[in-house]
């Protein structure tokens, strides 16, 4: 049996919920981690949004927490974006969906996309949490990896969650509250770009509050997960 047929059968049997299931239909190449200076980046100083760009009417800082908040309708998802660009990185942070049921996420490997209706919207990869988990290609292929079945076993819907994203080469590993949820490779590496990292405030007709704290970022990190229990 051809490997692609076997993987497709496995997807149908498991429902696509196993770690790494996103490459079930199209087998991905193995792109090794890129070489570069390993360094810890002070991505957030705990006081203000220095080093970030975004809509100040939506994004603010209080008591060491970055908050994205809207009261009126947000027609296009917007992002608080790092000024620096990254390809290979480890990003560990705590997240809370304080109000609404709409998911948030971390955007990466893409571009700021004002041509899609907002000067701070994003086209590229999105690691989604907590209401809807998965990996999404914003303004592209849409859902590219399903992981909600395993993610919901550890999800804290309106409490603090600890997440780790380890992006190396064309590989993304995602850990939620100590559990490895996804180990996935981008099957089309041409979509990977050095890009800002973005915190998402999703388009929504109702008020919402998303919060981020304890942000730790490392460029060109060691090939090792730090938060798996």
C-alpha atoms as one frame of an Amber mdcrd trajectory, in Angstrom:
protein
   0.000   0.000   0.000   1.277   3.457  -0.868   2.201   5.550   2.167  -0.170
   8.366   1.160  -3.082   5.894   1.020  -2.131   4.455   4.397  -1.993   7.910
   5.972  -5.372   8.814   4.521  -6.879   5.626   5.961  -5.318   6.463   9.313
  -6.914   9.901   9.191 -10.347   8.389   8.597  -9.917   5.898  11.420  -8.613
   8.340  14.026 -10.616  11.369  12.994  -7.399  13.301  12.581  -6.944  13.738
  16.328  -3.555  12.130  16.890  -0.461  14.254  17.384   1.000  15.108  13.984
  -2.136  14.213  12.027  -2.053  17.283   9.780   0.176  15.692   7.172  -2.149
  12.722   6.738  -3.213  13.585   3.206  -0.032  15.168   1.883   3.305  13.914
   3.110   5.584  16.749   4.199   9.299  17.126   3.511  11.685  17.417   6.427
  13.220  20.889   6.597  15.833  20.997   9.391  16.033  23.838  11.916  17.629
  26.953  10.489  20.957  28.136  11.796  21.173  31.432  13.629  22.130  33.075
  16.892  20.380  31.435  19.816  19.134  34.185  22.077  16.418  34.942  24.583
  14.363  37.920  23.407  12.713  40.284  25.890   9.501  40.326  23.913   7.489
  42.073  26.650   8.786  44.381  29.375   5.688  43.968  31.545   4.912  47.675
  31.495   3.960  48.828  28.015   3.853  47.791  24.354   7.362  48.827  23.438
   8.569  46.524  20.645   5.014  45.863  19.417   2.717  47.498  16.864  -1.073
  47.359  16.684  -4.302  49.208  17.372  -4.006  51.020  20.700  -7.791  51.193
  20.984  -7.793  47.408  21.298  -4.473  46.551  22.959  -3.179  47.683  26.357
  -1.068  46.595  29.336  -2.061  46.452  32.991  -0.361  44.647  35.896   1.974
  42.743  33.589  -0.820  41.486  31.329  -1.323  42.300  27.655  -5.035  42.662
  27.000  -6.896  42.737  23.704 -10.406  44.092  24.186 -13.291  45.305  22.079
 -16.786  46.522  22.933 -18.012  47.320  19.431 -17.865  44.960  16.447 -14.437
  44.010  15.102 -15.013  43.414  11.393 -11.527  42.102  10.553  -9.288  40.144
  12.930  -6.429  42.312  14.127  -3.113  41.491  15.722  -0.622  42.919  18.158
   2.600  42.364  16.223   6.256  42.129  17.155   8.455  44.672  15.443  11.064
  41.951  14.903  10.642  39.071  12.499  11.225  35.412  13.280  11.380  32.015
  11.587  12.691  29.510  14.164  11.600  30.254  17.713  10.220  28.982  20.992
   7.320  30.977  22.424   6.005  30.156  25.899   3.168  32.192  27.381   0.029
  32.126  29.495  -3.310  32.918  27.893  -6.812  33.554  29.196 -10.034  33.987
  27.247 -11.647  36.360  29.738 -14.761  37.239  27.753 -16.553  35.716  24.729
 -16.288  32.236  23.250 -14.310  33.239  20.149 -10.862  31.714  19.798  -7.627
  33.679  19.701  -4.269  32.535  18.392  -0.646  33.195  17.515   0.106  34.249
  13.937   3.498  33.458  12.405   5.445  32.754   9.204   3.364  35.192   7.135
   2.949  38.929   6.608   1.044  41.960   7.787  -1.823  42.163   5.303  -3.511
  45.598   5.097  -4.908  44.564   1.711  -7.395  42.400   3.626  -9.198  45.262
   5.303  -7.182  46.273   8.367  -3.701  47.715   8.682  -2.871  45.161  11.371
  -4.442  42.001  10.047  -2.293  39.009   9.083  -1.912  36.501   6.258  -0.059
  33.338   7.230  -0.088  30.553   9.800  -2.231  30.735  12.934  -1.952  28.458
  15.969  -5.518  28.604  17.364  -6.798  28.366  20.961  -8.837  27.834  23.118
 -12.422  27.612  21.738 -11.284  26.351  18.363  -7.947  24.580  18.276  -5.965
  23.744  15.154  -3.563  25.372  12.704  -5.051  27.715  10.124  -3.700  29.389
   6.996  -5.088  32.927   7.172  -6.320  34.166   3.770  -4.963  30.982   2.216
  -5.689  27.290   2.595  -7.840  27.772   5.737  -7.667  24.856   8.203  -4.425
  22.950   7.668  -4.244  20.897  10.874  -6.912  19.536  13.210  -6.055  18.917
  16.873  -9.155  19.896  18.852 -10.011  16.403  20.080  -6.765  16.049  21.985
  -6.581  19.737  22.939  -9.988  19.845  24.579  -8.891  17.212  27.102  -6.612
  19.796  28.750  -8.374  23.034  27.797  -9.324  25.638  30.409 -11.912  27.696
  28.602 -12.028  30.797  30.798  -8.946  30.345  32.952  -5.208  30.666  32.401
  -3.634  28.156  29.995   0.097  27.717  29.474   1.106  27.212  25.850   4.421
  26.472  24.150   5.024  26.832  20.417   8.293  25.441  19.061   8.790  26.373
  15.407  11.858  24.945  13.637  12.412  24.393   9.941   8.954  23.492   8.664
   7.931  21.875  11.948   5.546  23.269  14.576   5.144  21.617  17.965   2.369
  22.889  20.212   2.036  22.117  23.921  -1.047  23.025  25.979  -0.938  22.818
  29.765   1.924  20.346  29.710   0.522  18.038  26.997   1.963  17.776  23.491
  -1.021  18.505  21.278   0.548  18.722  17.829   3.782  17.781  16.103   3.241
  18.884  12.513   5.264  19.760   9.435   4.221  22.288   6.815   3.868  20.239
   3.600   4.410  23.341   1.448   7.495  25.091   2.871   7.260  27.911   0.319
   4.605  29.397   2.602   7.116  29.875   5.449   8.571  33.377   5.759  10.506
  35.367   8.330   7.687  37.386   9.855   6.331  39.139  12.919   4.648  37.084
  15.624   1.083  38.266  16.187  -1.370  37.995  19.084  -4.896  37.696  17.707
  -8.067  39.601  18.582 -10.545  37.825  16.351 -13.249  39.488  14.304 -16.423
  39.423  16.363 -19.780  41.153  16.698 -19.806  40.879  20.492 -17.478  42.200
  23.228 -14.414  40.101  23.947 -11.316  40.142  26.127  -8.149  38.104  25.506
  -5.158  38.233  27.854  -1.500  37.225  27.569   1.181  37.170  30.269   4.552
  35.600  31.131   5.697  35.835  27.516   9.069  34.160  26.877  10.606  34.057
  23.420  13.821  32.423  22.231  15.200  32.703  18.701  16.882  29.652  17.117
  16.176  27.548  20.215  17.402  24.148  21.260  15.410  21.272  19.766  13.649
  20.550  23.048  10.211  21.107  24.561  10.311  22.810  27.954   6.760  22.552
  29.258   5.793  18.925  28.596   4.958  17.122  31.845
